[in-house]
Amino acid sequence: MGTICPRGISGRGHDAMESELQDGINRQAIEWHVRLRHGDDAVWAGFVEWLAEDPRHQAAYDFIEQIDLDLDKLLPLVRLEEPADNVEVGPVGGPARRWRWISAGILAASLVGVMFMSIGTGKSRFEIVTRPGEIRQLAISPGSEIVLNGNTRLTLDRKDPRFASLAQGEALFRIKHDAARPFTLEVGDNRIRDVGTVFNVVHDPAGVRVAVAEGEVIYNPGAEAVRLTAGQALVDASADNSVRVSDVAAPAVGSWKTGQLVYSSAPLSQVAADLGRSLGMEITVVPQIADRPFSGTLILSGDASKQLPMELRRIARALGVVIEPAGGHWLMKPL
């Protein structure tokens, strides 16, 4: 029996349509790769939405990103001519060669020219700062994201999505495992190496706190090399330069994203610092209760700015303290 193929939907026509669709995806991947180099939070949010639209988007972006990394190694050996239909580059002092960048059979000439111009220009590292009370979510690479709490300073690298540095504040990391390129987080003079996991980090004057929800991290792999697995937390206190490991409820790690602060024998000084980041205010604790332990869950309303006095009174009752204004900030003191 023969096969009848109506005109317009033959096997050849279908292949052409598929090729055209893939060409469009590849062009979009190049455009996103260029935009992300100097993109703000809105660009990152749009990129995340684009990735989620179709599984082929991530594959195309990974392909373009790898090409960029390979080309970056060759830049010291080439010179850029004009970013026209063909990009002319060649060894310094030698004859020019005609380079064609073909992505799935497409010559993305103008975009490639822009990409060549953007590689290596300016600083690759950039800082993201959140205001007190602000939360930002960033996609740093396909499958990996960081959520920043309020009053946080984080440095990222446009050329190395497997690096970050937390200068201050709090962030939740969800990192895709890559054995060949482990993710490294700098926290002051400390290093955290991720082994494919979800973990939360706080960096403030009291020290460094790390809690793991999934997978495993290594704290200071070149020194203490403390391994933390899901359900474990670490405190590296500035005061006595000690490192303590304890258990933590894995579901509670990063719960501040949903307005829940969960504690098990945490000092009130820590609770006050956490509240300050989430509520967008400075809270200090009088010395006589700074080390008082608190266990329980504080649920924040979501918009304390409109009802701050009521919110603070409710929190103060839960903590068994008084929180009152004191010269531009708030003071936590005993009843």
Residue, then its C-alpha position, 0 to 999 in steps of 0.5 A: m500500500g502506498t502512502i499519500c502525503p497531502r501537499g504542505i504536510s509531507g515528511r520533507g515539509h515537516d522537517a523544514m518546519e522543524s529546522e526553521l523552529q530550531d533556527g529560531i530557538n538558536r537565535q533566541a538563545i544567542e540573544w539571551h546570552v548577549r542580554l544576560r551579560h549586562g542584564d538587570d533583574a527584569v532580564w534575568a526574570g524574562f530569561v527564566e520564563w523563556l527557559a521554562e517555555d520549552p525543554r529545547h530552550q535550555a539545550a540551545y542555551d547550553f550549546i551557545e554558552q559552550i561556544d562562547l567559552d571556547l571562543d573566549k580562549l581564542l580571543p588573545l589570538v584574533r582580531l575583530e574586523e567588521p561585524a557584518d554578514n561575515v566576521e573577519v578575524g585572524p592571528v595577530g600579524g598574520p593573514a586574516r581568516r574568514w570565520r563563520w559561526i554556524s548554529a544549526g546551519i544558521l549564520a547569526a552574523s549580526l548577533v555573533g558580531v555583538m557577542f564578539m564585541s561584548i566578550g572581554t569588555g568591562k568587568s565580568r564580576f558584578e554586585i547585586v544589592t537588595r534593600p532591607g525587606e526586599i527579596r530577589q530571585l536570580a537564575i545564574s544558569p539553567g537549573s541553578e538559582i539564588v534567592l536573596n533576602g533583604n539587606t544582602r550583597l552578592t557578587l556574581d561572575r558573568k563568565d563563571p556561573r559556578f562562582a558567587s561571593l556573599a559579602q553580607g546578608e542571606a541567600l538561598f542557593r539551589i545549585k545543579h550538580d556538575a562534578a567537573r565544575p563544582f559551585t564555589l561560594e566565597v563568604g568573607d575568608n571562607r569557602i563553601r563548595d557545593v556538591g549539588t544541593v539546596f543550602n542557605v547561608v547567612h553572613d553578618p557580624a556574628g559570623v557565618r551560618v550554613a544550613v543544608a536542605e538537600g544534598e551536601v556542601i563542604y565548608n572550607p574544603g582547604a582547611e576544616a573541610v566540614r561536610l554538611t548533609a541534608g538536615q545539618a547546619l553550621v555556625d562559624a562564630s566571629a566572637d570565638n572563631s569556633v565552628r559548631v555543627s547541629d541538626v536542623a529541620a530540612p524543610a525549614v531551611g530557607s523558609w524565610k522566603t515564605g515569611q516563616l522564621v524557624y528557630s531551635s534554641a537560637p539566641l535573640s541576637q540572631v532572631a533580631a538580625d533575621l527580623g531586620r533583614s525580613l522587615g526592612m529595619e534595624i533591631t538591636v538587643v540589649p546585652q542582658i537578653a542577647d544570648r537568651p535562646f528562642s525556639g519556635t516559628l515566627i510568621l511574618s504578615g508579608d507587608a509589615s511597612k503598613q502595620l509595623p507597630m502591630e507586627l512588632r507587638r505580635i512578634a514581641r509577645a511571641l518572643g517574650v520581650v518588648i520591642e520599641p523605637a529608640g533613636g532611629h532604630w528599634l530596641m529589643k529588651p526584657l519585659 
